[in-house]
Amino acid sequence: MEPVDLPPEAAAPREVLWQQALIRAAIQGLEDVATADYAEVLFARSRRPAVASAFFDQLGEAALARGFAVARVSVLEERAFDTLDGLVRNLLLSLRAPGAPSRARGWATVLDRFAAGYDSAAAAVAAFDRAARRFGAAGDLSVLSREYLEAAPRPARVAARLDAWLSGTELARVEGRVTALGSLTSLTARRALGEFTRLLRALGHHGLMMVFEGAEVLTRLSPARRDGSFTVLRELVDNADGGRGLVAAQLWVSGTAALFDGPRAITAFRPLATRVLVTSTFEGTFPPPHRALVDLTPVGDWDPAGLLPTVHAPPPSAASALRAVMRASHGLPPADPEVSMSVGHERIDATITELFHHAALESSVFALVTGVYGAGKSHLLMHLTARALAERRPVFRLAMEHLDADLGNPQRHLRRMLDQAVLPLPSAPSALDRLVAWTRSAVGVYDLLAALEEIAQTTTGDAAIAARKALSRASRNAGAGVALESFLGAADLAARVGTSAYRKDAYQRLQLWLELLARMDDCRGPMILIDEAENLYRGLSSSQRRAALRSLSFYCGGTLPGSCVVLAITPDALTSLRREAGELLDDVTEQRTVLPSEDAAMLRRRITWTRPVEVPELDASQRVVLAFRVRATHQRVRGEVDDPRWASWVTGALADAATPRELVRRVIDRLEGLWWRAGAAPTAQRLLNQS
């Protein structure tokens, strides 16, 4: 069902028609994310909060009519994105399900509607279990939802437990059961948000539209909280659709102009600004779907000429290509190895094959990947990840980004490393997702305890030491699952100082993880991707850089058996690192607190003598090939788009685009704009057709 058209005889204000066009673009975006099991973050700029509120009222009703659940919350100073758990809590409480009365809100309402479709509680639970497995939903909300359905038709007690979980109560500690059951906190909020979207799909909904309104309040936060909130937003933009992320979800962030421009706004936070504040190179009649930022007021001399676009259901067979097109719209590399949008992938695959061949023969392999920003390093790492997972290698990513300046403190970054990992299992869970699956059932807890016993008794070294520590904690705690989740999840290490004892503890737990994955999930040696290493030279002091190199001496020094370690860095930063690595690593070696596993000498040799895998800038002919491949991928999704000026436009785009990523984004922006404009039809004619 499409958004309701205005009667043809009504002279609609220009702003109303503009918002009708934006609603159609948003609905097309929702249909796209549902087909591709994708998620995207969009921003809306308005002159006044009331304008945004009225717009999302209409968009919400249109989304509900198409089978999407809708949740809206206000961003407040005490509930900003740096306290994401508060926002997630209110999303669940404000949730509206399709077909439910407008006053019926909340997660319990969604569960009640699902249960009403089955003859018995047992049938509802069985259907829930099947769907949860299909969509990879596992965690606290899944456990509580299953218990709620099981308790029907009198789920009051479980409903109270669901409320307690939402309020931040760790139920397993209160109830003293063997399995773990956590709480909704700032540490678990992003995973809970992803689980929330997967459960909605499991419960039969088309997808989810979320709206965070009044986000201009972020500009009034302290600098530290503002940077924290903007960083969370940037991570949501980049990773919303990751293996452990959201599915079939469209997330809107709405604010007035103050959010987007000014010394305390997004424009001053470059990592987010480069993703959101992007000017389109195509000026079509209507802003197409997936624009990162839209204005709720008409721009320039906009005139719809009595036309509005039509929403089309995308072909399910093109889901992978559709994901690539949508990510390119946001300036992101493909999350899947979409060869149809690659140039030179044969060379990349040959490099990967050689790396894995050496990893199978040696205890550890180290590789350097260099290239300027946007040249294709992320594309290479994406291919590396896909190949590693195909060979049953878990992939651990350690990105040296804004909040990752604690690279020199493994006790602090271990949990994030586990949370960003991707395992070669169905639904590509992270290590923490896997831990949650182990500890949410009694069978899983006992299997985990048995594996730890085996490691402690049959192996030597750091993994065995960590296994004995884990068993000791579990034996002292009535809730073994809670103790194991805290220990293996490194939650107790996150606030520790960087002494050698705590660093050693973190390294031991990582090696225990590798043993557990090998024994319980038949995983091989890990792939460790250390990305954006150029940030060693952006805001870090010499002492922080020295501490970071100390940690890199562990990850890259050959300690982890069967590992393949890849360090991605820009050429200029690699030159600086090689120039000063000797001095800094000599300082590391001389520290009395350095651990034997932190092999600074090996890292120095590897950084100095390893020949980097270069990701060269594409030449003119390769850029032409790339542009035509992107067009062919877009055609698989949208059909053929008529563009008489394509050849001359490509020539200009090739000259102006600084990087391949920028070129791809421009091509998609143009093709999407032309396709969307071509689908516009007269309003009166469409009303006649519908009648």
NUNU-590535 format. One record per residue: z, y, x of N, C-alpha, C in turn; residue in one letter. Coordinates in pm, whole numbers, plus 50000, padded with zeros to 5 digits. Each point is the difference from the previous one (the first is absolute). Layout:
<pts>
ZYXZYXZYXA/...
</pts>
This chain:
<pts>
500004988050085500005012049915500005012450088M/499075009449975499905011950083500905011049945E/500325010250086500765011449951499295006449882P/500765005349909499455005549876499205012650032V/498765000749951499165011850020500365010849899D/499735012250039500165011149907498864999949899L/500265003749877498905000849902498935009550051P/498744996549981498925008250056499975014249946P/500535002049878499945013549944501095009050057E/500994994250070501095008150052499585006150134A/500165012950015499705006750126501214998350091A/499984989550078501154996850084500105009650117A/501215004150033500175008450119499534992550125P/499535007550098499484994150124501054991350067R/501285004049999501054992350066500224986749931E/499884999749867500184987549925498904990150036V/498765004750006498894991250037500164995050143L/500465008650089500234995950140501024988750005W/501075001549925501044989650002499514987249933Q/499145001249898499404988049941499174992550106Q/499275007650084499214993750106500924993450103A/501105006550034500954994350096500644987349944L/500294999949870500594988149938499034988350009I/498745002749976499014989250010499934994650143R/500045009050098499974995650140501244991650032A/501165004149948501234992450025499944986349934A/499464999249878499884987249931499034990850073I/498895005850051499094991950081500744994750124Q/500845008550059500794995750114500954988749965G/500625000749883500894989349957499234986949981L/498845000749939499194987949984499614994250136E/499735008850096499634995450134501184993050069D/501195006249995501134994050071500404986749936V/499814998949867500344987449933499034989050040A/498715003350009499014989950037500194995550145T/500325009350087500094997150143501404996150045A/500995000249907501404998050038500385009450114D/499615012449983500165010450101501075009749950Y/500455008850087500925010649960499615012850073A/500165011249933499655012750063501015010749963E/500105010150087500885011449978499135012349985V/500155007249887499225011949971500945011949982L/499505012050024500795012149987499345009449900F/500815006449918499515009549900500665013550024A/499185010550005500515013650023499815008149872R/501065006749957499945007749876500585013950022S/499615009249911500545013750010501445000549951R/500294991949897501354999949942500394985649969R/501294996650007500434986449966499594995949859P/499985009549904499644996649862498564994949990A/499115005350083498614995550000499934985450042V/500734996650106500014986250048500614990649897A/501085004449937500674991549901499064996749885S/499275010149949499074997749889498874990750044A/499525001850123498924991550050500444985450007F/501194997350054500454986350015500444993949866F/500325008549902500214994749865498724993449950D/498875007150014498724994649954499574987950082Q/500135001150132499584989050086500854987549974L/501295002049976500884988649971499594992649875G/499685007349895499574993549875498694992550020E/499075005950076498724993350025500224987250082A/500915000550097500284988150081500644989049917A/500955003649914500644990249913498984993249909L/499055008049949498984994449911499124989850071A/499925000750132499184990550076500824988650060R/501264998849962500804988750043500815002250126G/500135012550045500805003150118501395004749959F/501014995350071501345005449982500075013550068A/500905008649951500105013750050501475003350027V/500255006450114501365004450034499915014050060A/500905008949955500025013850049501415004050035R/500175006350116501315005050041499825013750063V/501095007550000500035013150064500604998750139S/499395006950095500545000450135501045011250005V/501214996750039501075009850010500495000750143L/500735010850034500495001650137500894988450041E/500804994949908500884988750034499304986749983E/498745000249955499264987749979498565002350045R/499845001550132498695002550059499464987150058A/498895000750070499374987850051500764993950116F/500895007750064500834993950103501114991649939D/500215001349871500914991149924499164992949894T/499054992350046499024993949911500644990749898L/501174994650034500654991049905500325007049869D/500385012950005500285007449877498765001649914G/498865002350064498765001449925499574986849940L/500124989150078499634986849948500904996249882V/501285003150013500964997149892499545006749870R/499605012650012499615007349879498614996149951N/499144995050089498734994449954500254988249908L/500894991150041500304988249918500635003849867L/500845010250002500685004249876499055007449906L/498995006850055499115008049916498744992449958S/499864987650042498774992449980499634998649853L/498735002649970499454997649866498964989150008R/500094990449912499044988949999498965002249891A/498784995650021498965001249896500434992849872P/499805006749888500334994149871501445001449957G/500895004450090501415001749965500195013649932A/501015001349913500305013149941500255010450109P/499655012549972500105010450103501425002050051S/501004996949918501395001750043500534987950076R/499274989049998500464987850069499635001150147A/501005001450084499775002050143500834990050081R/499554997450123500804992250092499474985950023G/500504993750106499544986850040500354989349897W/501175001149938500404990049900499014999749884A/499475011549963499015000549892498754992250037T/499575001150125498824992750047500264984949993V/501184995950044500354985749997500094994949857L/500565008049910500114995949859498624997749939D/499055008750031498654998649946499334987550057R/500244997050126499444987950059500584987649933F/501324999749982500664988449940499554997849856A/499695010949930499594998849859498694992549984A/499244998650106498734993149992500104984950015G/501234994550012500194985750021500974994449898Y/499864987149970500824993549898501444998050043D/500234999050130501354997350049500225006850134S/501285001250036500345005850130499454991550113A/500024986849985499504991150105498525002350025A/499235001849892498575002450016499745013450068A/500795010149964499855013250062500324999450149A/501064992850036500404998850141498934992650080V/499464989349943498964992450069498765008750024A/499615007749899498855008950016500295010850103A/501225005349998500405010250097499924994450142F/500524987950020499994993950134498574998450052D/499094995549914498614998250042499375013450039R/500225010049918499385013150025500625006850122A/501314998650018500665006150116499464994150130A/499784986850001499424993850120498595005150024R/499235001449893498615004450014499925014050061R/500895009049959499945013850047500945002750118F/500644989650051500845001750119501245008449974G/500574999249881501205007749967501244991850034A/500825005150091501244993250038500995010650045A/501234998849954501025009650037501055001349892G/500845010150016501125001949907499535001849856D/498995008749981499545002849864499394987649937L/499344991850080499444987549947501094990449957S/501054998650082501114991049967500685004549871V/500305013149991500685005249882499124999149875L/498705002150017499084999149885499944985749949S/499954990450091499974986049958501284996349927R/501155004450052501284997149934500065006549862E/499425011949987499985007049871499204991849899Y/498844995150040499174992049909500684986849966L/500704994350098500684987349980501155001449901E/500615011949997501175002249914499625003949858A/498725002249973499585003949864500444989249900A/500375004049879499895013449941501255008750018P/500964996150086501215007950020500155003650148R/499165009050048500015003050144500935011450039P/501005003249918500835011950025500674999650137A/500534988250039500694999250128499045002550116R/498804994149993499025002150107499505014449998V/499905005949883499595014149991501025008850071A/501284996749988501035007650070499874998350151A/499634987850045499814997750142498785007750051R/498965000749918498815007750036500365014750016L/500825005349909500455013950011500825002150127D/500854990250033500825001250121499125000050125A/498974991550001499094999850114499285013450014W/499555005549888499335012850004500915011150052L/501294999049972500945010450042500414998650146S/499524989650069500294998550142501064989750032G/500434992049903501014989750024499354987650061T/500564994850110499524987750061500674988349929E/499274993849909500604990549907500554987650069L/499354995250105500464987750065501405001850058A/500295011950050501355002450054501045000449888R/499585005249884500925000849887500264986249940V/498934991849995500104987449928500334988150091E/499855001550131500384989450093499204987349986G/498685000849982499194988049989499274997350132R/499514987950017499434996250128498715007450031V/499245003349897498755007250021500275014950016T/499055006750061500115014650017499395007049879A/500535011249967499435008849898500415014050043L/499035007850043500325012950061500225010849897G/499655012150039500145011549911498835009350026S/499785009249909498945009850016500535011350086L/499575000550125500455010150095498785006450066T/500275010150084498905006550072499274990250091S/500714989650048499384990150089499104990249924L/500304997549873499264990049923499055006149897T/499995013449989499295006449889498494997650005A/499395001150120498554998350006499584985749966R/500804990350045499684986249967500204997749850R/501055006149943500234998649856498875006449920A/499435011050051498895006549931498794990849997L/499704993450112498904990650003500244988249908G/501244994750000500354988849912499865004149854E/500385012249968499905005549865498554999249950F/499045004250084498594999849956499494985749986T/500424991150088499564986049991500554993349875R/501255003049967500604994249880499315004949874L/499615012749998499285005049883498714992349978L/499294996950109498794991849987500354986149952R/501094994450053500424986649959500364999749852A/500515011049949500405000749859498845003549908L/498805000650056498805001249915499445013949984G/500515009850075499505013749987498845002450096H/499155009449962498805002950078500345006450134H/501075007450004500415006950122501065010449966G/500225009350093501075009849985499525013750046L/500325010149921499825013950041501375006350015M/500285005550119501285006750027499755014850026M/500885008349950499885014450020501325005450051V/499955006850115501165007250054499725014949981F/500735006249909499745014049963500975009550069E/499545012350017500865010450058500264998150148G/499024994750073500224996850141500075012450089A/499735012049944500165012150081501455001950046E/500934992849937501405000850042500174995150144V/499084992050051500104995050138500005011450100L/499355011249966499955011250094501345007050013T/500954997149912501315006350007501044991450073R/499574988250047500934991250071500205004950143L/501034994950065500225003050141498834994450081S/499745005250121498864995050079500024984950019P/501164994350028500074985550024499664992249873A/500565004249885499714992949875498565002149957R/499485012150024498605002749962499064991250083R/500224999450131499164991550084500134985349959D/501224995849965500204986349954499224997049873G/500035009349906499284998249874498494999850022S/499495009250082498575000450028499564987450075F/500874994850087499664987750073499904988249904T/500944999049906499934989349900498715001249918V/499635012249964498765002049925498794995850083L/499995003750129498894996250086499914984850013R/501154993350010499994985550009499544993649869E/500355006249888499524994949871498485001449992L/499475011450045498555002049998499304989350083V/500534997550121499344990950093500204985349963D/501174996749949500374985949985500264995649856N/499635008449903500294996449861499414986649962A/498834996950058499324987749960500104989250107D/500965001150091500174989850103500404986749941G/500084989750087500314986649954501304999349923G/500985008150036501294999849932500145012049906R/498905007149976500105012649929499764998849850G/499505010949942499795000949857498674993549964L/499884995449875498734994849949499725006649866V/498705002349974499555005549871500835012049959A/500175009450092500895011349974499355013150043A/500225010049920499575013750032501245008749998Q/500275006250113501225008050014499595014650017L/500495008549909499715014350004501215007850050W/499755009750085501025009650042499525013749954V/500775006349914499585012549937500905011450044S/499385011350031500795011750039499185012749987G/500695011250007499315013049999499455002850139T/499365011650015499365003550127500985000150116A/501295002449972501005000550106500104987050077A/499674988749936500074987050067498904998550104L/498905007049983498814997350081499725010450107F/500535012049985499665010550096501235008450032D/500245002150130501145007950043500704993650118G/500925007150063500674994950120500914988049974P/500374997449874500854988649968499274989849913R/498695001349992499204991749910499284989050077A/499194992449927499254989050059499105004950112I/499455012049986499095005250102500645000750138T/501345001250005500715000850128500364986250055A/499744989449924500314986450045498674992850020F/499485000650121498634995950026499694985649960R/500884990050028499654986249962499684998349852P/500695007749914499724999249857498865009349961L/499945011850062498975009749966498604994650026A/499824992350109498684994650031499554989649899T/500924994749921499664990049900499815006149861R/500665011449975500015005749865499125012449990V/500155009250095499325013049990498614999050062L/499154992049939498654997750050499005006549905V/499175008850055499005006849919498774991249985T/499564998349877498814991949976498765007150050S/499064992150056498715005650042498964999249889T/500384993949887499074998749888500525007949881F/499245009549956500415008249886499224995649877E/500484989949932499354995249880500555006949877G/499514995949885500475006149876501444996149970T/500344987550030501334994949967500664994150126F/501285002150019500704993250111500044985049972P/499504991750092499924985649974501364993350012P/500114987249964501264992750017500414999450147P/501294998150022500584997550132500025012150092H/499775012049946500215012050080501505000950031R/500345002150127501415000250040500765011449933A/499335011449979500655011749941499105005949894L/500565002349880499245006649894500785012049949V/499265010349962500605011849937499894998549850D/501095002749931500014998749854499405012249931L/499545009650078499325011849947498585000150056T/498995003349921498614999850049499835008350127P/499184994750090499755006650127498655007149994V/499965012650038498755007450005499395002149862G/498685000049995499275002449874499624986849936D/500964991349982499724986649946499525000949857W/498924992649972499444999749865499564985749970D/500674993149905499644986049971498704998449925P/499465010749949498714999649927500024989849886A/501164998649935500104990849887500044985450038G/500214996850127500014986250046501394996150047L/500304987249986501214994250060499664986050050L/500604995850112499654986950057500494988449913P/499434988450023500344987949928500684990150094T/501044993549952500734990250081499274986649996V/499854993750119499324987150011500964989850063H/500024988149946500804989350061499274994950123A/500625000150118499334995350121499864984950000P/499004994550071499804985450002501104993150081P/500714990349944501054992950074499494993350127P/498734996250002499454993150117499945009050123S/500095013249981499915009350112501355005850037A/501094992449975501355005350022500225004350144A/499564992050097500225003450140499255012850038S/498735001049958499235012150027500605012049929A/500514998049878500625010949926501245005250073L/500824990950055501165004450079499565008350120R/498934995750066499525007550116499515013949960A/499305000949886499515012949952501165009349966V/501034994749933501125008449961500805004650123M/500224991050096500725004050121499215010550077R/498674998450006499185010150067500105013549930A/500144999949867500175012649926501245007550046S/501004992550045501245006250048500035001450152H/498884997450066499965001550145500704988950075G/500114988149938500714988850060499024989150038L/500284992550106499134988850036500174988749900P/499044990849990500154988749908501234991850033P/500674995049897501154991250022499544985650018A/498794996949951499404986850017498915001250106D/499684988950068498905000450098498655000849930P/499695011749945498775002149924498865002550100E/499324989150040498975000750102498855009149957V/499775001049868498895008149952500185014850032S/501225004350035500245013950039500365001150147M/499614990150080500284999950143498705001150078S/500095006650113498915000250097500574995350132V/499384990050060500504994650125501104989949982G/500144994149879501074990349978499794987350082H/498744997350038499754988150082500735001150133E/499965012050060500725002150126501504998849978R/500485005249887501424999149970500434985449987I/499204992149926500354985949982499984992550132D/499075003450089499964993450131501255003150080A/500465012549992501225004150071501214992549945T/500074998849869501134993049937500014985350040I/498834993849999499914985850038500514997950142T/499645008950090500444998850139501525001650010E/500565009649926501455002050002500744987549954L/499574994549887500694988349945499814987750090F/498864999250066499784988850092501025000550113H/500205011850057500975001250109501434998149950H/500295004649877501354998349945500344985349982A/498984991749974500244985649984500274993250133A/499555006150110500154993850131501215005250077L/500425012349971501075006250077501225002549911E/501105004050064501225002749924499905012949921S/499235009750049499875012849932498745007050049S/499335007049909498805007550034500235014649964V/499545008950087500165014449977498625006450001F/499745009149905498735007049994500255014749968A/499165008550058500015014349970498765003449919L/500185007749892498885004849920500015015150006V/498905006150043499945014550009498845005349919T/500175012249951498975006849924500555012749943G/499165010049981500475012749945500384998049854V/500755009349944500434999049861498784999149909Y/500004989949913498904998249905498824992350054G/500064995650129498864993050058499884985749952A/501104994249952499934986349951501094990950051G/501075005650061501104991550046500644992549884K/500225007149889500624993549883499104989049945S/498685002250009499064989849954500114987550085H/500125001850131500184988750090501314992849972L/501085007749978501304993949972499974992649866L/499225005149904499864993049872499314986550019M/498944999950081499344987350031500944990750076H/500775005450092500984992050073500994993749904L/500505007949906500984995049904499414988749916T/498785001949950499384989849916499784987150079A/499525001050124499784988250081501324993250035R/501025008050031501314994150033500554992249882A/499925005649879500514993149882499204987349974L/498705000550024499184988049980500414988950096A/500545003650117500464990150097501504997349985E/500565004049887501424997949968500925006650101R/499605011750046500855008050086500635011249918R/501335001149995500615011649935499675012750078P/499815011049928499655012750063501175009749984V/500525004550114501095009850000499445013350049F/500205010449922499465013250036501155009350033R/499875006650113500995009850042499255013150022L/500035008749901499255012650007500895011050052A/499505007350098500785010950059499685012949925M/500535000749878499715011349913501205009449997E/499955009449905500995010749998501434994949999H/500294990549914501374995149989500274988450095L/499014996650085500174988850090500275004550143D/500635011850016500335004850132501114991750063A/500544990449926501054991350053499414987150056D/498775000850053499404988050059500894994450111L/500735008750069500874995550107501264993249953G/500174998849869501214993849944499604988649907N/499784988150055499534988849915500984996549891P/501295002650019500974997049895499765008849878Q/499355011550019499715008849888498634997349939R/499024996550082498654998249943499684985749963H/500904990450030499704986049966499784998249851L/500865005949918499854998049855498675005649951R/499615011750050498715005649960498864991150047R/500144994350118498984991050053499854987749910M/501124994649953499964988649909499415003949865L/500295012349957499515004749870498515002750003D/499455003550118498575003050011499184987850043Q/500664988850021499294987950042499154994549886A/498994992150037499174993049902499974985350042V/500374991149909500074985850031498794992749943L/499554989250066498824992549954500344990649884P/500465006049890500434992649881499365006349878L/499984993149885499435006049879500645013449968P/499195009549958500405013749967500405008150122S/499834994350123500255007350125501335007349999A/501124992749985501305006849996500405005250138P/500955009250002500615004150126501104990250035S/500565001250120501104991350039501215002149908A/500265012549962501125002549910499744994449861L/498755000549954499664993649873500304985050007D/499634993950112500264985650017501484997150000R/500775008750065501454998350003500585000849859L/499515009449923500465001349861499694987349922V/498804994550018499644987649930500924988550040A/500394999450129500904989450045501395001449939W/500485012349990501425002049963500235002249852T/498935000049917500205002349857500154987049921R/499934988550068500234987349930500914991350085S/500784991649935500924991350073499234990450091A/498864994849951499194990950082499515007250125V/499565012449983499515007750114501095002650103G/501215003149954501115002450092500334987450078V/500044988549932500344987550069498894995950098Y/498755002349965498904997350094500115008950124D/500365012749978500165009250111501154995850090L/501124996049941501144995250079499634987650081L/499234991049940499594987950071499105003450119A/499085009649983499135004050110500815006550112A/500985008149965500855006350101500814989550076L/500524990149929500734989050067499114992950100E/498764997449960499074992950088499705008350125E/499775013049982499715008850114501205000750094I/501205001249942501215001150082500254987350081A/499644988449946500334987350065498894994850090Q/498755003649975498894993650073499275009350095T/500365012850004499325009350089501015007050090T/499495006750100500845008150088499435014150001T/500755009050060499505013650013500485009249889G/499325011649991500475010649910499934996249853D/498974992549958499904996149860501174991349959A/500414990750087501144991449969501295008049992A/500175009850091501205008549996500065007549867I/498865005849958499985007449873500234990749882A/499494987750005500214990549890501484996949985A/500704998250112501454997149992500765011949943R/499595012150035500655011949943499785000549848K/498784997049957499695000349856500834989649925A/500114988050055500794989549936501475003749994L/500495006350106501415004150001500285010149890S/499095009749983500205009949894499934993549862R/499064990949983499874993549870501244991849967A/500614993650100501184991749975501225008349964S/500025012750040501165008649972499845007649870R/498874998149931499725007949880499754990649883N/500675002449889499824991449882498555000549952A/499375011650014498585001349965499164998750126G/499624987750034499244997750123498695007749999A/499355001049885498745007149991500135014650036G/501105006349958500235014150033500155001850150V/500794991250063500225001050144498714997850078A/499214990149959498764997150070498995011349981L/499955005849881499065010949976500375012150084E/501295003050013500435011350082499684997650147S/500264987750049499794997050141498524999750035F/499224992149926498584998750031499215012649966L/500495007749904499355012549966500405011650088G/500944997750094500445010150096500575012449935A/500504998549877500585011649932501245005150071A/500744991050065501245004150068499735006650135D/498764999550049499685005950130499445014149990L/499565003949880499205012249985500715012650050A/501335000449991500725012050041500684998550136A/499704989350072500674997650128499375008450112R/500815002650102499525007450116499214990750091V/499285005950098499084992150079500594993650124G/501174993949988500564993050115499244987050024T/500174994550121499274987850034500404988549908S/501274999749955500454989149913499275000149867A/499835011849939499325000849871498494997950015Y/499435004950112498574997450022499764985050015R/500884993450076499864985650020500124992649867K/500935004449916500194993849869498715001149918D/499365011850002498765002049924498884990950053A/499874999150132498974991450058500244985349962Y/501254995850001500334986149965499644997149855Q/500265009449912499694997749858498494999349979R/499235008150072498554999249988499504986350045L/500544994950110499584986850047500444989049903Q/501145001949935500414990549896499015000249885L/499525011749962499005001149893498754991950034W/499555001150125498794992750038500214984949990L/501204995450036500334985849987500034995849853E/500635008149917500084996749857498624999449936L/499145009650032498665000049942499194988150048L/500214996050125499294988350051500454987349929A/501314998749974500544987749942499854999649848R/500225011349934500015000049854498645002949938M/499145007350073498715004049943498824996450088D/500234991850104498934995050085499205011450063D/500695010550046499335011350063499874997850150C/498955005950058499804999550144500605012450065R/499715002050130500525011650071499565013049935G/500785010650009499745012249924498945008950063P/499385008049916499215011450043500895012449984M/500175007750107500845012049993499105012050026I/499855008549901499165012050009500895012150019L/499845007050111500755012250027499015011449987I/500085006949888498965009649961500475014450026D/499025009050016500245014350016500935002950117E/499804992750112500855001950118499835013850061A/498945007349962499845013650051501165009149959E/500744996049896501145008149957501144999950102N/499894991750105500945001250112499955014050059L/498875006849981499815013350059499965011049895Y/500604997349886500065010149894501445001549955R/500725008850063501355003149956501104991750062G/499664990250086501044991950063500345005850137L/501275000150033500445004350133499734989050101S/500145003450128499794990050105500994988549987S/501255003049963501004989349986499674991049881S/499515006049889499614991849884498804991250036Q/499075005650080498834992250041500434988550090R/500965002650088500504989550088500644988849919R/500785003849898500634989849915498954992249922A/498935007049955498934993149928499304989950090A/499765003850125499364990850094500904988150030L/501295002149995500944988850019499804989649890R/499865004549876499744990549891498624993750014S/499005008150037498664994450019500004989550111L/500935001350096500104990050107500374986349943S/500755000049890500324987349934498804994749922F/499425008549913498924995349912498744996650079Y/499705007750103498744998550072500164992750134C/501214996350036500244994450132499904985050009G/499584993449894499804985650006501194991749958G/501025006149938501204992749962499774991049879T/499215004749903499834992749875498954989150016L/500354987449981499084988950027498814999949905P/498814997750056498804998649919499565012649929G/500525011550043499715012449929498725006450052S/499405008149914498845008250037500385014349966C/500235008250102500515013649982498875009950025V/499785009149904498935009850011500615013949989V/499755008450100500485013850002498815009149975L/500035007649889498905009149965500405014250037A/499125006850073500355013150053498725008050024I/500085013349992498835008350028499785000650151T/498765002350046499734999950144500825010150079P/500195012249946500765010150074501464995850017D/500574994149894501394995550010500134988350097A/498994991250004500054988950095499965005250143L/499195010250026499965006050134501365005550039T/500655007149908501335005550028501024988950022S/499914989649918500954988950012499854993050135L/498774997550040499784993550129500495008750115R/499855013149984500405009150108501515000050021R/500754999349891501455001050015500744986949979E/499264989349963500684987349970500784994850119A/499445001450122500704994950117501365006250017G/500055013449993501285007050018500984996649889E/499545000749875500914997449888500494985550000L/499114990650027500404986049998500854996350121L/499835007250113500934998250111501405004249957D/500075011149923501305004449948500604989649907D/499154993749917500484989649910500574988350080V/499274995950102500434988550081501345002550067T/500235012650039501235003350071501215001549908E/499775000549868501145001549908500854987450002Q/501295001950008500914988450004500014992449869R/499635006649892500064993549869498694993149962T/498995000150088498734993749965500204984949989V/499314993949903500134985649976498924992350076L/500264987650035498984991950069498714998849919P/500124999949868498814998649916499195012949992S/500565011250045499275012750003499325001150137E/498844993750012499314998350128499135012250029D/500615010350057499295012450026498894998150103A/500224991450098498984997750104498744994149939A/500164990449909498844994049934499275010449915M/500745008349925499365010349919499225009650088L/500595004150113499305009150090498684994050048R/500024987350038498764993550044498984999449888R/500474996649880499064998549889499395013549959R/500815010549994499485013249964499015004950105I/500304997350127499195005150110498704992550018T/500044986749986498854991950039499234994049882W/500565000249879499264994449887498815008949965T/498844994049992498815007749962500005001849849R/500015012349953500125002049855498744996049925P/500234995749876498904997949906499675013649941V/498875005550036499665013549958499284999749865E/500425009149914499325001949872499185012750014V/498764998950046499215012050032499565007249873P/499725012750018499455007649889498604994649969E/499684999449872498684994949960498915010050038L/498874994850047498885009050028499285003449869D/498995008350011499335005049879499394988749918A/499374990350066499374989249925501044991349931S/501144997650066501074992049939500605007249880Q/500085013250009500545007749887499064999149879R/498705000350026499034998349890500194986449935V/500124989650083500214986449948501274999649916V/501085006350053501285000049927499845006749864L/499325011549996499835007249873499254991449898A/498954993150043499244991649908500814987849957F/500854994550088500844988749961501055004349898R/500545011950018500975005149902499325001949865V/498775005150001499265001849874499764986549932R/499664989750079499774986749943501284994249941A/501135002450066501294995449946500315007049870T/499755013249995500245007749878499114994949886H/498774996150032499074995049898500514987049939Q/500674991450080500574987649946501055003049894R/500645011550011501095003649908499495007849880V/499195010450026499615009449894498564998449953R/499224991750069498594999449970499255010550081G/498695000049985499185009350079500215014449953E/500205009050096500205014249972498775007650046V/499405007549911498805007750033500395012250084D/499445000950121500315011250089498735004050075D/499165008549941498735003950063500195006750136P/501155006250023500225007350125500774991650102R/500104986949980500844991650085499645001250148W/498714998750033499594999850141500375012950071A/499685011449939500335012950064501505002350003S/500694995549895501475002049998500664991650109W/499564987650018500594991550103499875006550136V/498865005950028499805006650130501055010950021T/500235008149900501025010550012501394994450010G/500294989649923501344993950003500284993950137A/498984994050061500184994150133500335010650103L/499395011749984500235010750097501385006149984A/500515000549877501265006949974501224991150013D/499874987249969501174991149997500524997650142A/501285002650020500594998750133500214985450039A/500324991449902500314986050029499314991049897T/499864987250030499444990749900500805000149870P/501335001150011500815000149878499645011849912R/499815011750062499635011949922498624998349939E/499074993850074498664997649947500064990949878L/500774989250009500124990749887500585007149879V/501015008250023500625007149887499005009549934R/499195006850080499015009249943498934992549919R/499564988750053498994992249928500554995449865V/501204994550000500614995449874500205011649905I/500455011450052500245011849916498715004249930D/498904999950073498725004049940499534989949897R/500024987250038499504989749909500854998949874L/501325000950014500874999649883499745011949909E/499815011850061499735011949920498704999049923G/498944995250066498714998349933500084989549890L/500684988950029500124989349900500775004949877W/501085007250023500845004749890499275010349916W/499265009050066499255010249926498874993649919R/499374989650058498904993649929500464992949874A/501284996349994500524993149882500485009149891G/499875013250020500435009349897499044999849882A/500565001049879499184999949879500475011049906A/499125004949914500425010549905501164995349914P/500965008649980501194996549923499654996049857T/499155007749935499654997249861499294986649986A/499094996950097499264987449993500954988150017Q/500995001350087500924988950022500864997749875R/500405010849934500764998449875499174992749896L/498705003249995499124993449904499894985150032L/499864996750131499904986050040501274992249966N/501165006450020501264993249973500184997349851Q/499495009249919500164998149855499064989149948S/
</pts>
